[in-house]
Amino acid sequence: MTSSARRAFIIGAGLSGLAAAVRLAEAGVKTLLFDSAGHAGGRCRSFYDRTLDRVIDNGNHLVMSGNRHALDYLKRIGAENALIGPQFAQYPFFDLATGERWTVRINEGFIPFWIFDRKWRVPGTKVFDYLNAAKIAFARPDQTVADVVDRESLLYRRFWEPLTLAALNTTPEIGSARLLWSVIRETFALGGQMCRPLVARDGLGPAFVEPALRYLKAKGAQVRFNARLRALWVEDGRAISLNFPDETISLKEGDEVILALPPSRLKQLMPELDPPADEASILNVHYRAPGPVPTDALGACAFLGMISSDAQWAFVRGDVISLTVSASHAIGMDEAPNAQVVDDLWRETQAALRLGDMRYEAVRVIRERRATPDQSPAGVAKRLKPETRIANVTLAGDHTDTGVPATIEGSIRSGDRAAMIALRRWRE
């Protein structure tokens, strides 16, 4: 079958669906991408907020220089310059309880000289703390982060806890140690050149979504919004039609379907599947300041890690400060009233960013109730394989068994893999 005769139907235009579509369109496959929403990007998008009168991201995301699938995706869609970051791998922090400020600086190369330098490592920690924590590399599938690292050490509170919250969107007591090790193995363990923190210069949409849509259009792909797949009809082990509210598409021999949907939606279409629950939430609070926000507390970065506070990360872009509270479902923040959250987090922000008595002009609270799948050992064990019992249906999404957490890297990696499976089937 020639590439022009091949058809791929991708359901879900989040990052995993976009990544799959880009790969297939690049290979000359006739690609049709559907999403039930009126926009692409899923949880990774930018939008104009009337309250703030600014374009903001629905959530904050860090990419690291070792995230090869994410960076390759940006290169494919012509957005390789959309991310910015410091020249070297460094992470600034502020401890609200003690008032201490420090920057973790990770040297390039495979030998971690930084843990031997008091100026570069977490203050108050010792070399032994890092060597002792190396046993996370040998964690069993059933162990959490808290099971394998010393919970009484300062390194736990100032490194392992914020890293687990950021990477796994859960607490160390819940998060899979093996899954967190996958992050360390591909980034921090390889030296500073692989763990330089990067953020989207102009927002997630301009970096990951809009260039992809332009790329797909140039390749002749079709993108349809407000198109919710109601049913997937199967006969003799193959999907034979896709039922949408306004049409039913009959599938031809050789057509491939990729379901790039969150677990709760996927289970509605394929009830026999048992994916990990997607009930882990993230709280984001965006403040608009009276003018450009001072960035001296950030150093060379566009963000600041916060310790001993409800807010965990502060991102600054122009006059907007965006705060992230990961695992808000696990630490009691989902039940906190918006007014209380806004006031408490602003006081923390004033101290963290050295804003003095500055007041904000507008604020927007965004609660992502289904931000990520369960990333506990039990949740990881339920991750789905991409190939299904239906011969021409493949799964994509950060809930599939990518080997890495539910991050931008994990989503794009899953889409790449689903596309490669479809291309392999056509070659067979």
C-alpha positions in Angstrom: 0.0 0.0 0.0 1.4 3.4 -1.0 1.7 6.1 1.7 -0.9 8.2 0.0 -3.4 5.4 0.2 -2.9 4.9 3.9 -5.3 6.6 6.3 -4.9 7.3 10.0 -7.7 8.4 12.2 -6.4 10.0 15.5 -8.9 10.6 18.2 -7.7 13.3 20.6 -5.7 16.4 19.7 -3.7 16.7 22.9 0.1 16.4 22.8 0.1 12.7 22.3 -2.4 12.9 19.4 -0.5 15.9 17.9 2.8 14.0 18.1 1.3 10.9 16.4 -0.3 13.1 13.7 2.9 14.9 13.0 4.9 11.7 12.6 2.3 10.1 10.3 1.8 13.3 8.2 5.5 13.5 7.8 5.5 9.9 6.4 3.0 10.9 3.8 0.0 9.2 5.4 -3.4 10.8 5.0 -4.0 11.9 8.6 -7.3 12.9 10.1 -7.2 14.3 13.7 -10.4 14.7 15.8 -11.0 16.4 19.2 -14.2 16.9 21.2 -13.1 20.3 22.3 -12.9 23.4 20.2 -9.1 23.6 20.4 -6.0 21.4 20.3 -3.5 20.8 23.1 -5.6 19.2 25.7 -4.1 20.1 29.1 -1.1 21.8 27.4 -2.5 24.9 25.9 -2.6 28.7 26.1 -5.7 30.9 26.0 -6.8 34.5 26.5 -8.2 35.1 30.0 -10.6 38.0 30.3 -10.1 38.4 34.0 -6.3 38.9 33.6 -6.6 40.4 30.1 -3.6 38.3 29.2 -2.8 35.1 27.3 -1.9 32.4 29.9 -1.2 28.7 30.0 -3.7 26.5 31.7 -0.8 25.1 33.8 3.0 25.4 34.2 5.3 22.9 32.6 9.1 22.5 32.7 10.9 20.6 29.9 14.5 19.4 30.4 17.2 19.3 27.8 17.3 15.5 28.1 13.7 15.2 27.0 14.6 14.0 23.6 11.1 13.2 22.3 9.8 16.6 23.2 12.7 18.5 21.7 12.6 16.3 18.5 8.9 17.1 18.2 9.6 20.8 18.4 12.2 20.5 15.7 9.9 18.6 13.4 7.2 21.3 13.7 9.7 24.2 13.3 9.5 25.4 16.9 13.0 24.4 18.1 13.6 27.9 19.3 10.4 28.1 21.3 11.9 27.1 24.6 14.3 29.2 26.7 16.4 28.4 29.8 19.7 29.1 31.5 23.0 28.4 29.9 23.8 25.8 32.6 21.6 23.4 34.6 20.5 25.3 37.6 17.4 25.4 39.8 16.7 28.3 42.2 14.9 27.7 45.5 13.5 29.7 48.4 12.5 28.2 51.8 9.7 30.2 53.3 10.2 28.8 56.8 13.9 29.8 57.1 14.2 32.6 54.5 17.1 30.7 52.8 17.8 31.0 49.1 20.0 28.8 47.1 20.6 27.5 43.6 21.3 23.9 42.8 23.9 23.9 40.0 24.6 20.6 38.2 27.8 20.2 36.4 28.1 18.8 32.9 29.6 15.3 32.5 28.8 12.0 34.0 30.6 12.5 37.3 28.4 14.5 39.7 31.0 16.9 41.1 28.2 19.2 42.2 27.3 17.0 45.2 30.8 17.5 46.5 30.5 21.3 46.4 28.6 23.1 49.1 27.9 26.1 46.8 26.2 23.8 44.3 24.3 21.2 46.3 21.3 21.8 48.6 22.4 23.7 51.7 22.6 21.7 54.9 23.0 18.4 53.0 26.1 16.1 52.9 27.6 14.0 50.2 26.4 10.9 52.0 22.8 12.0 51.7 23.1 11.8 47.9 25.0 8.6 47.8 22.5 7.0 50.2 19.7 8.1 48.0 21.2 6.3 45.0 19.4 3.2 46.0 16.3 4.6 44.3 17.9 3.1 41.1 17.3 -0.4 42.5 13.7 0.2 43.8 11.2 -2.6 43.4 8.0 -2.1 41.4 5.9 -1.9 44.6 8.1 0.7 46.3 7.3 4.4 46.7 9.8 7.2 46.8 9.4 7.5 50.5 10.2 3.8 50.9 13.7 4.2 49.5 14.9 7.6 50.5 15.5 8.9 54.0 12.4 10.8 55.0 14.2 12.4 58.0 16.9 14.0 55.9 16.9 17.6 54.8 17.5 16.4 51.3 14.1 14.7 51.4 12.3 18.0 52.1 14.4 20.1 49.8 15.0 17.8 46.8 13.1 14.5 46.8 9.7 16.0 47.8 9.7 18.9 45.3 11.0 16.6 42.6 8.4 14.0 43.2 5.6 16.6 43.3 6.7 18.2 40.1 7.5 15.0 38.1 4.8 12.6 39.4 2.1 15.0 40.6 1.8 13.2 43.8 3.6 12.9 47.2 6.7 10.8 47.9 4.5 8.6 50.1 2.4 7.7 47.1 4.6 8.1 44.0 6.4 5.2 42.3 10.1 5.2 43.0 10.8 3.4 39.8 8.9 6.0 37.8 10.8 8.9 39.5 14.1 7.0 38.8 13.3 7.0 35.1 13.4 10.9 35.2 16.7 10.9 37.0 18.2 8.2 34.7 17.4 10.2 31.6 18.3 13.7 32.9 20.1 14.4 36.2 22.2 11.2 36.1 23.6 12.1 32.7 25.0 15.5 33.8 24.0 19.1 33.4 23.8 19.0 29.7 20.8 16.7 30.0 18.9 18.5 32.8 18.9 22.1 31.8 15.4 23.5 32.7 13.5 24.9 29.7 10.2 26.8 29.6 8.0 28.0 26.7 9.1 31.5 25.9 5.7 32.7 24.7 3.5 30.0 26.2 2.6 26.4 25.6 0.3 27.1 22.7 2.8 29.0 20.6 5.5 26.4 21.4 3.7 23.0 21.2 0.3 23.4 19.6 0.0 26.2 17.0 3.2 25.3 15.1 2.0 21.6 15.0 -1.4 22.7 13.6 0.4 24.8 10.9 2.7 21.8 10.1 -0.3 19.5 9.7 -2.1 21.9 7.5 0.9 22.2 5.3 1.1 18.4 5.0 -2.6 18.2 4.0 -3.8 16.7 7.3 -7.4 17.3 8.4 -8.1 18.6 11.9 -11.7 18.6 13.1 -12.7 20.2 16.4 -16.0 19.7 18.4 -16.0 16.2 17.1 -16.6 13.7 19.9 -16.3 10.0 19.1 -19.4 8.4 20.4 -18.7 4.8 19.5 -16.0 2.6 17.9 -17.6 -0.3 16.0 -15.6 -3.5 15.9 -16.2 -6.6 13.7 -13.9 -9.7 13.5 -11.3 -8.1 15.6 -11.0 -4.9 13.5 -12.5 -1.5 13.9 -14.9 -1.0 11.0 -16.4 2.4 11.7 -16.2 5.6 13.8 -19.4 7.1 15.0 -19.5 10.9 15.5 -22.6 13.0 16.3 -22.8 14.3 12.7 -21.4 11.4 10.7 -20.3 7.8 10.7 -17.0 7.1 9.0 -16.6 3.6 7.5 -13.0 2.3 7.8 -11.3 0.7 4.9 -8.9 -2.2 4.9 -5.5 -0.9 6.0 -7.0 2.1 7.9 -5.4 2.7 11.4 -7.0 4.3 14.4 -5.1 5.9 17.3 -7.0 6.6 20.5 -5.1 9.4 22.2 -7.6 9.9 25.0 -7.5 10.3 28.8 -8.3 7.1 30.8 -11.8 8.1 31.9 -12.8 8.8 28.3 -11.0 5.8 26.9 -12.9 3.5 29.3 -16.2 4.8 27.9 -15.2 3.6 24.4 -13.5 0.4 25.5 -15.1 -0.7 28.8 -12.9 -3.9 28.9 -9.8 -1.8 29.6 -8.7 -1.0 33.1 -6.4 2.0 32.9 -5.0 3.9 35.9 -7.5 6.4 37.3 -7.0 10.0 36.2 -8.1 11.8 39.3 -4.8 13.5 40.3 -5.3 17.2 40.3 -3.2 20.4 40.0 -4.0 23.8 41.3 -2.7 26.8 39.3 -3.1 30.5 40.4 -2.2 33.3 38.0 -1.7 36.8 39.3 -1.4 39.9 37.1 1.0 42.4 38.8 0.8 46.3 38.3 3.9 46.1 36.0 6.8 43.8 35.0 7.6 41.4 37.9 11.1 41.8 39.3 13.1 38.6 38.5 16.2 39.0 40.6 15.0 36.1 42.9 15.0 33.8 39.8 18.5 34.3 38.7 19.0 33.1 35.1 15.7 31.1 35.2 12.1 31.9 34.6 10.9 30.1 37.7 11.6 29.6 41.4 11.1 26.5 43.5 9.4 27.1 46.8 9.9 25.1 50.0 7.8 25.1 53.2 4.9 26.7 51.4 1.6 25.7 49.8 2.9 27.0 46.4 5.6 24.8 45.0 6.8 26.6 41.8 6.5 30.2 40.7 6.8 31.1 37.0 7.2 34.7 35.8 6.4 36.0 32.3 6.2 39.8 32.0 3.6 41.0 34.5 2.1 37.6 35.2 3.1 35.3 38.1 1.8 31.7 37.7 1.9 29.4 40.7 1.7 25.7 40.7 0.5 23.4 43.5 0.9 19.8 42.3 -0.9 16.9 43.9 -3.5 19.4 45.3 -5.8 16.4 45.7 -3.3 14.7 48.0 -2.4 17.7 50.2 -5.8 19.1 51.0 -5.7 22.0 48.6 -8.7 20.9 46.5 -11.0 21.6 49.4 -9.6 25.1 50.2 -11.8 28.0 49.1 -10.5 30.1 46.2 -10.4 33.3 48.3 -8.3 31.6 50.9 -6.0 30.1 48.3 -5.5 33.4 46.6 -4.6 35.3 49.8 -2.3 32.7 51.2 -0.4 32.0 48.1 0.0 35.7 47.4 1.7 36.2 50.8 4.0 33.4 50.0 4.7 34.9 46.6 5.5 38.4 48.0 8.2 36.8 50.2 9.6 34.4 47.6 9.9 37.0 44.8 10.8 39.9 47.1 7.8 41.9 46.1 7.4 43.7 49.4 3.9 45.0 49.9 3.0 44.9 46.1 -0.6 44.1 45.4 -1.8 42.2 42.4 -4.3 43.7 40.0 -6.2 40.6 38.9 -6.1 36.9 39.7 -7.4 33.7 38.1 -7.6 30.3 39.8 -7.5 27.2 37.6 -8.2 23.8 39.1 -7.2 20.8 36.9 -9.3 18.0 38.4 -8.1 15.3 36.1 -4.5 16.5 35.4 -2.6 13.3 35.4 -3.2 9.5 35.9 -2.4 7.7 39.1 1.4 7.4 39.4 1.6 5.2 42.5 3.2 1.7 42.1 -0.4 0.3 41.7 -1.2 3.0 39.1 2.0 2.3 37.1 1.2 -1.4 37.1 -2.1 -0.6 35.4 -0.6 1.4 32.6 -1.8 0.2 29.2 0.2 -1.3 26.4 -0.2 0.6 23.2 -1.4 -2.3 21.1 -4.9 -3.6 21.8 -7.1 -6.6 21.0 -8.4 -4.7 18.0 -5.9 -5.2 15.2 -6.0 -1.7 13.8 -6.4 0.3 17.0 -3.5 1.7 19.0 -3.4 3.7 22.2 -1.5 6.8 23.0 -1.4 9.1 26.0 0.6 9.6 29.2 -1.4 6.8 30.9 0.2 4.2 28.6 3.3 2.3 29.4 6.0 4.8 28.2 8.4 4.1 31.0 8.4 7.8 32.1 5.9 9.9 34.1 2.8 11.7 32.7 4.7 14.8 31.5 5.1 16.6 28.2 7.9 14.1 27.4 5.7 11.1 28.3 2.8 12.4 26.1 4.9 13.0 23.1 6.7 9.8 23.5 3.5 7.9 23.5 2.3 9.6 20.3 5.6 8.9 18.6 5.3 5.2 19.5 1.7 4.9 18.4 2.6 6.3 15.0 5.6 4.0 14.7 3.3 1.0 15.4 0.9 2.1 12.6 3.8 2.5 10.2 5.1 -0.9 11.1 1.8 -2.5 10.4 1.7 -1.0 7.0 5.1 -2.3 6.2 4.2 -5.9 7.3 
